[in-house]
């Protein structure tokens, strides 16, 4: 039975390893997209401009309310139609395509950013107003205050919530198997159907996700210790 998960022409090890790489690549590619957009959403929610705050709240309400799988379907099937319609205004031969990886990254990034924005908003609220006032009293501009005073504290306060979102994102990458991306779940599903050994291959998938989660927890712990290095104990 172990021959079925070995590497080479007689086993499925190569395919499963390839799926693991795609799963990890998708999660890592989605993370900065979700973090950056989530941060700007949080800035918009804290803005004094009502239109910005309302737009950000509508965005997060939509993507927090829709099932992730439905969001994935909308992006994968609907976004290419919108792009082709727009491209059709400028050319008679639309050619832009969205593959499964990009569709998964956009859909998961949209969902991740909506939740991350709430984490950032809570982190902003945890920073005392005196931090801003002290920086302005020293003559620091808003950009310098944000970069040198607020942002380091923001990361420390937001890290626990963002860590949980990362682990959720890592697991939600399994959804892309339904749109044809050859991730861990899709490769193990194919292997289980061909070999008639679903328990073994899905067990391998479980182990791989657990390995990713444990490695992530170790890395997150190291980051937390680094961000807390200046605290007085």
C-alpha positions as MATLAB code, in Angstrom:
seq = 'XXXXXXXXXXXXXXXXXXXXXXXXXXXXXXXXXXXXXXXXXXXXXXXXXXXXXXXXXXXXXXXXXXXXXXXXXXXXXXXXXXXXXXXXXXXXXXXXXXXXXXXXXXXXXXXXXXXXXXXXXXXXXXXXXXXXXXXXXXXXXXXXXXXXXXXXXXXXXXXXXXXXXXXXXXXXXXXXXXXXXXXXXXXXXXXXXXXXXXXXXXXXXXXXXXXXXXXXXXXXXXXXXXXXXXXXX';
ca = [
       0.000    0.000    0.000;
       2.898    2.369    0.709;
       3.913    2.002   -2.922;
       0.854    4.049   -3.853;
       2.298    7.161   -2.179;
       5.866    6.577   -3.345;
       7.611    8.743   -5.916;
       8.038    7.561   -9.469;
       5.827    6.065  -12.180;
       4.109    3.580   -9.855;
       3.182    5.975   -7.053;
       1.279    9.197   -6.509;
       3.946   10.947   -4.449;
       4.971   13.301   -7.251;
       1.397   14.428   -7.889;
       0.643   14.913   -4.196;
       3.859   16.878   -3.688;
       2.967   19.046   -6.677;
      -0.469   19.647   -5.164;
       1.101   20.581   -1.826;
       3.314   23.111   -3.584;
       0.311   24.668   -5.373;
      -1.650   24.838   -2.101;
       1.207   26.565   -0.310;
       1.900   28.878   -3.263;
      -1.746   29.952   -3.427;
      -1.872   30.716    0.293;
       1.409   32.645    0.236;
       0.361   34.606   -2.884;
      -3.028   35.469   -1.356;
      -1.674   36.602    2.016;
      -0.023   39.922    0.985;
      -2.970   40.747   -1.269;
      -5.410   40.273    1.596;
      -3.227   42.064    4.148;
      -2.620   45.141    2.019;
      -6.221   45.496    0.907;
      -7.469   44.765    4.419;
      -5.216   47.492    5.825;
      -6.546   50.071    3.369;
     -10.097   48.963    4.115;
      -9.431   49.584    7.799;
      -8.025   53.016    6.968;
     -11.181   53.745    4.964;
     -13.392   52.632    7.858;
     -11.539   55.008   10.170;
     -11.723   57.822    7.630;
     -13.653   61.022    8.323;
     -15.050   60.790    4.799;
     -18.493   59.080    5.082;
     -18.448   57.753    1.512;
     -15.159   55.910    2.092;
     -16.310   54.447    5.388;
     -19.651   53.357    3.923;
     -18.021   51.773    0.858;
     -15.594   49.822    3.052;
     -18.405   48.643    5.310;
     -20.485   47.503    2.317;
     -17.498   45.595    0.926;
     -16.796   43.751    4.164;
     -20.470   43.019    4.737;
     -20.751   41.399    1.304;
     -17.649   39.219    1.483;
     -18.135   38.253    5.115;
     -21.742   37.327    4.370;
     -21.216   35.239    1.228;
     -20.010   31.630    1.485;
     -16.405   31.366    0.346;
     -17.298   28.736   -2.243;
     -19.939   31.007   -3.782;
     -17.439   33.873   -3.893;
     -15.018   31.576   -5.688;
     -17.642   30.615   -8.274;
     -18.595   34.266   -8.854;
     -14.969   35.245   -9.450;
     -14.109   32.217  -11.588;
     -17.190   32.322  -13.814;
     -18.354   35.923  -13.543;
     -15.184   38.021  -13.586;
     -14.022   36.765  -17.025;
     -17.399   37.759  -18.466;
     -17.060   41.280  -17.055;
     -13.485   41.584  -18.333;
     -14.463   40.379  -21.801;
     -17.337   42.867  -21.914;
     -14.999   45.711  -21.017;
     -12.311   44.498  -23.405;
     -14.953   44.179  -26.131;
     -15.434   47.953  -25.997;
     -11.887   48.418  -27.261;
     -11.281   45.351  -29.429;
     -13.285   42.857  -31.470;
     -11.253   39.890  -30.223;
     -11.207   39.728  -26.390;
      -8.278   37.604  -25.232;
      -7.871   38.126  -21.468;
      -8.332   34.903  -19.494;
      -8.364   34.187  -15.763;
      -6.965   30.815  -14.747;
      -7.919   28.841  -11.675;
      -4.933   30.034   -9.634;
      -5.639   33.726  -10.222;
      -9.369   33.251   -9.608;
      -8.627   31.464   -6.330;
      -6.190   34.169   -5.279;
      -8.698   36.963   -5.995;
     -11.629   35.210   -4.302;
      -9.724   34.125   -1.211;
      -7.972   37.494   -1.060;
     -11.324   39.308   -1.106;
     -12.626   37.213    1.768;
      -9.364   37.427    3.720;
      -9.181   41.220    3.337;
     -12.732   41.683    4.625;
     -11.911   39.830    7.849;
      -8.426   41.324    8.112;
      -9.910   44.821    7.949;
     -11.893   44.120   11.120;
      -8.727   42.911   12.838;
      -6.894   46.076   11.821;
      -9.801   48.286   12.953;
      -9.706   46.648   16.387;
      -5.920   47.081   16.501;
      -6.248   50.781   15.652;
      -8.674   51.169   18.552;
      -6.106   49.585   20.873;
      -3.571   52.355   20.220;
      -4.066   55.279   22.656;
      -4.737   58.723   21.222;
      -1.738   59.955   23.182;
       0.528   58.122   20.724;
      -0.752   60.310   17.890;
      -0.707   63.476   19.984;
       2.844   62.824   21.183;
       4.086   62.274   17.628;
       2.413   65.459   16.387;
       3.844   67.393   19.339;
       7.305   66.293   18.232;
       6.608   67.710   14.785;
       6.233   64.391   12.996;
       4.130   64.363    9.858;
       1.165   61.981    9.527;
       3.063   59.652    7.203;
       6.016   59.449    9.594;
       3.711   58.974   12.569;
       1.970   56.082   10.843;
       5.204   54.426    9.726;
       7.379   54.913   12.813;
       4.923   55.069   15.724;
       1.564   53.532   14.840;
       2.406   50.762   12.396;
       4.825   48.806   14.676;
       2.214   48.793   17.453;
      -0.537   47.939   14.982;
       1.281   44.805   13.828;
       1.787   43.634   17.412;
      -1.878   44.139   18.295;
      -3.219   42.647   15.055;
      -0.896   39.651   14.899;
      -3.028   37.195   16.953;
      -6.095   37.828   14.804;
      -4.125   37.758   11.559;
      -2.483   34.506   12.621;
      -5.879   32.862   12.932;
      -6.901   34.228    9.535;
      -3.744   32.786    7.980;
      -4.553   29.318    9.291;
      -8.107   29.661    7.988;
      -6.782   30.783    4.603;
      -4.460   27.793    4.478;
      -7.416   25.445    4.885;
      -9.720   27.362    2.542;
      -7.308   26.846   -0.342;
      -8.907   23.382   -0.582;
     -11.940   25.080   -2.170;
     -10.018   25.737   -5.396;
     -10.119   22.025   -6.179;
     -13.703   22.504   -7.406;
     -12.551   24.861  -10.186;
      -9.871   22.517  -11.460;
      -6.732   23.700   -9.685;
      -4.511   20.729   -8.888;
      -4.026   21.363   -5.194;
      -3.610   18.780   -2.436;
      -7.298   17.927   -2.236;
      -7.768   17.538   -5.980;
      -4.694   15.359   -6.407;
      -5.608   13.106   -3.487;
      -9.201   12.885   -4.728;
      -8.023   11.724   -8.154;
      -5.624    9.247   -6.565;
      -8.334    7.841   -4.291;
     -10.692    7.314   -7.231;
      -8.086    5.593   -9.362;
      -6.688    3.352   -6.635;
      -9.916    2.832   -4.660;
      -8.028    3.820   -1.484;
      -9.793    7.010   -0.297;
      -8.962    6.613    3.399;
      -5.228    6.432    2.779;
      -5.006    9.375    0.362;
      -7.324   11.635    2.302;
      -5.309   10.710    5.378;
      -2.190   11.914    3.564;
      -4.001   15.166    2.739;
      -4.864   15.588    6.433;
      -1.245   15.060    7.432;
      -0.021   17.628    4.915;
      -2.467   20.274    6.120;
      -1.472   19.524    9.717;
       2.213   19.875    8.826;
       1.516   23.250    7.209;
      -0.485   24.367   10.251;
       2.165   23.264   12.750;
       4.941   24.924   10.747;
       2.836   28.082   10.526;
       2.247   28.060   14.285;
       5.983   27.791   14.921;
       6.678   30.669   12.533;
       3.912   32.796   14.022;
       5.299   32.169   17.517;
       8.700   33.408   16.375;
       7.143   36.543   14.876;
       5.208   37.216   18.072;
       8.379   36.948   20.150;
      10.084   39.357   17.761;
       7.273   41.910   17.947;
       7.188   41.694   21.754;
      10.948   42.032   22.155;
      10.704   45.609   23.458;
       8.078   44.972   26.111;
       8.989   45.163   29.767;
       8.218   41.857   31.473;
];
